[in-house]
Amino acid sequence: MKARAAITLLCLCTVLPELFTGSTPLTAFLNPGMVVFLFFGYGVAILLVRELAVRCHSGILGLFFMGMGYAIFNEGLLAKTMILKTGLPVSQYNDYGYWLGISFPWSAGIGAWHAVASVLIPVLLCHYFFPKVKSVVWLNGKFALCLGLLLMSLSCVAFLGTSEKGVTGTRLELAVLLSLMLVLFSLGAFFKEKTQAPPSASALKPILLGMSVLVPFWGLAFIAASKAPAMAFFPIWAGVLCLYAWLLNRYHMLALPGFLYFGMGWYLHNVIQAVLLIGLVMKKPGLGLATLLVDALILGLLFVAIRRKSTGARQ
């Protein structure tokens, strides 16, 4: 059972975050080298985050903070977008809030996205489908530690080297990023698991709430584009997170399957944006249609599986 759960998590993390956003085109998954990179950069790394969270008895909030820490590994050490001043994936953040070699507003925004889309949703999906092993570790402790140290060592070497886009990290930037990771993972270990209220019976409300994330995502981007004082950005960013946390708690969507339906809505708005980007902006309607069909199939299967399990649990 543990092996099946771990393999499922590896598969979900390797595919869902990149495919649903269009960051990795559908055709790129036919490239073995790319799949291996995503497997270790997403799948294996997030499996290790999950193992740490279980050992620390972290709850959803704790796992969120650990997910923010994982985002630094992904976007900071590997992709190096967090150290870019210009040329960021969301151009509205260019030349905004850049201190100590780090683009902090962009790091906060993409960090929250990865915490939910790359870590929380896939991990909780596996916990929901494999409830008998959700509270136990799936990997040997020494093996997990060695694997984690190996991944971190390789990522630090890659960070200090020159990427394909000509970006080279500095030791100061590395020290800042690693310090932030330590703080975030420590916070994740601090916020323990709590008993959740009974889940909401509705699927529509959490799905719509998940889709609504589109509004603050671009709202924060346009605040960055307006070049408002950067110190004003972070209270708004924190306020958005607190608002969604309050809504999820208020309407009993933190308990499963409510949060998973929220995740389906979150993924859905990413899919819509990705298809529009590929089909209209990149002018590849064929690829856009293929992406839509594959993404819709995956989301549909996940929704049906969640629905069936929740219906069976109530009977």
N, C-alpha and C positions, 0 to 999 in steps of 0.2 A: 504493500500500500504506500509506504514512504517513497519507494522508487518511482511509482506511477505519479505520485503527487509532484515530486521533484522534476520529473521529465515534463509534466504538463506545464509547470511554472517556467522551465527553460524555454519551451516552445512558445508560450504566450509572450514572454518578455522579449524574445528574439524577434518576433514578428509584429505584434500589435502596435507599439509606440511609433515605430518608423513607418510602417505601412499606412496606418490610419491618418498620419499627417502628410503623407506624400514626400517626407524627407528622403526616404529611400524608395525610388520608383519600383513598381511591381516587377519590372524586368530585371532589376538589380538582384532580386532574390534568386535568379538563375546563375548568379556569379558565386562560385564556391568560396572565393576569398572574402567577399562581402559578408556572406552568411556566417563564416567563421568569426569574422570581426564582430558582428552583431551578437553572435552566440556568447562570446566572452565579455564584450563591452556591456551588453544588456543582460542576457540570460544568466550567466555564471555570477556576475557581480550582484545582481538583484537576489539571486538565490542566497548568496552570502549575507546580504543585508537582512533577508528574512530569517536566516539562522541566528544572527545576532539579536534581532528583535525578539525572537522566541526565547532565547537564553536570558534576555533581560526582562521578560514578561511585559514587553511594551504593548500599549494599546494602540488604537487608531492614531491618536495624536502623536504618540511616540514614533510610530512607523512613518508618519508624515515628516517629522523632523529628520529621521534617518534617510527618508527619500530625498529631502533637501540636500543632505550630505552626499548621497549618491549622485545627485545632479552635478555637484562640483567635480566628482570623478569623471562624469560623462562629458559635460559641456566645458569644464575647466581644464582637466588634465588631458583628455583624449581629443575632443573637438577643438579645444582652445578658444571657443567663442567668448568666454568670460573675460579674456584678456585683450579682446579687440576693442579699439576705440571707434573704428569705422568698419563697414563691411559686415555688420551684424546680420543674422538671419532675418530679424525684423528691423528694417532700416530706420524706423522711428526712434530707436534707441541709440543711433549713432551720435557720437560726441556728447554723451549725456551721463553725468554722474561718474566720471572716470577718475578714480583715485588709486594710488599705489599700484597702478598697472592693471586695475580690475574695473570692469564696467558693472558697477554695483546694481543699478536699477534693472538692467537686463538680467543679471545673475539672479536677482530676487524673483523676477517674473518667470524665467525659464526654470528656476529651481522649484517653484510651486507647481508648475506644470508637470515636471518630471516626478515630483513627489506623489502626485495623484495618478497620472496616466501611466507612468513607467513602473511604479512600485506598488502603491496602495491597491489599485484595481486588480492587477494580475495576482498579487499575493492573496487578496481576499477572495478572489474567484477560486483559487486552489483550496483555500481553507473551507470555502462553502461546499465545494464538490468532494472534498476529502476530510470531512469533519472529525473522523477518528484519529487523524494524525496532525490536526491543525495546531495542537499545543505542544508537540514534541519536535525535537531537532531531527533533521533528515540526514545530516552529514556527521561523520566522525569529527570530533572537536579539533584534533591535531591536524587532520587533513584540511579542514575548513580554514584553520589558521594559516597553514603553509600556502594554501591556494590564495587566500586573501593577501598575504604578504607578497606573493609572486605578482599578483595583478597590480598591486600598488607600486611595486618596484618598477615594473615594466611601464606603467603609466607615467611615473615620474621621469624615467629616461626618455620616453616619447615626448613629454612636455618640454624638456630642456633641449630636445633636438628640433630640427626644422621640419615642419609639416609640408605636405604637398602644395599648400597654398603659400608657403614661404613664411609661416608664423613660427617664431621661436620664443619660448617662455624664458623668463629670468628666474634666478634663485629667489629674489624678493617676492615675485608673484607666486612662486611655488610655496614659499613659506606662508604667505597670506592665505592661499587656498587651503593648504593643509591645516592651518590653524582654524579656519572656518569649519572645515570638515570635522575636526575634533570637537568643537563646540556643539555642532548640530547632532552628532552621534551621541554626545553626552546628554543632550536634552532628550533625545529619543529614548535613552536608557532610563531617564528620570520619570517620564510620563508612563505610568504603569497601566495595565489593562483594567478596565472597569466594566461592571455589569451594565449592559445596555437595556433600555426600555424595549418592550415588545415592538417588533418591526411594523411599519406601515403596510397595510394590505394593498395599497395603491401602487401601480407601476408607472402610471402616467405622470403623476406629480414629480417624482424624483427624476424621471427622464427629462421632463421639461426644465427642471431646475438645472440638470447637468448641461442641457443645451444652452441655457441662459448664460453660462460662463463666457460665451462668445462676447457678451457686452462688456464686462469688466476687463477682459483680455485686451480688446482693442481700445477700450477707454484708457487704460493705463499706458498703452502704446502711444496714444495721441497726447497724453499728458507729457510723455517723454519727448514727443515731436515738437511740442510747444516750447520746450526748453524752460519749463517752469522750474523754480528752485528745486534742486534734486532732493534736499532734505524734506520738502513737502511731499515728495513722491512716496516715501516709505510709510508715513502714517496712513495714506490712502490705500496703499497696497495691503498693509496690516488690517485696515478696516474692512476691506473686501474679504480677506480670509476669515476674519471674525464673523462677518455677516453670514457667510455661507456655512460656517461651523454652527452658528446659532440656528439657522434655518434647518440644517440637517438634524440637529438635536431636537429642536422644537417640534418637528413633524415626524420624529422617530425614524429618520432615514439613515442614521448611523449604524443601526442594527442591520444584519443581513436578512433578506436580500435587498433591503431598501437602498443601501449604499451601492450595491452592484447595479441597480437600475439607474441610479445617478451616474455611475460610471458609463453605462451604455449611452446615456444622453451626452455625456462629456465626449466620448469617442465619436458620436454621431456628428456633432458640430465640427469636429476635426476632419471627418471624412468629407463632409460637404465642402469645406474650405479647400481641401486637397484636390477634390475632383474639379472644382471651379478653377483652381490654379493651373492644373494640368491641362484641362480642356480649353479654357479661354485665354489665360495669360501665356502659357507655354505653347498654345495652339497645337495641342496633340489630342484631338477629340477621341481618337481610337484608344489611346492609352488611358484617357480619362474615363471612358466608358468601361474598359476592362477593369480599372481600379475600382470603379463604383460597384460593379457586379461582384468582384471578389470581396470587397469590404462589406457590402450588404449581406453577402452569404455568411461571412464570419459573424457579423453582429447578429444576424437572424438566428443562427445556430446557438450562439451564446444566450440570447434572450429566451429562446424556447427551452434550453436546458435549465436556466435559472427558474423560469416559470413553472416547469414541470416539477422541479425539486421543491419549490415553495408550496405548490399546490398539494403535493404528496405529503409534505410535513404537516399541513393543516388538517389533513384527513385522518 
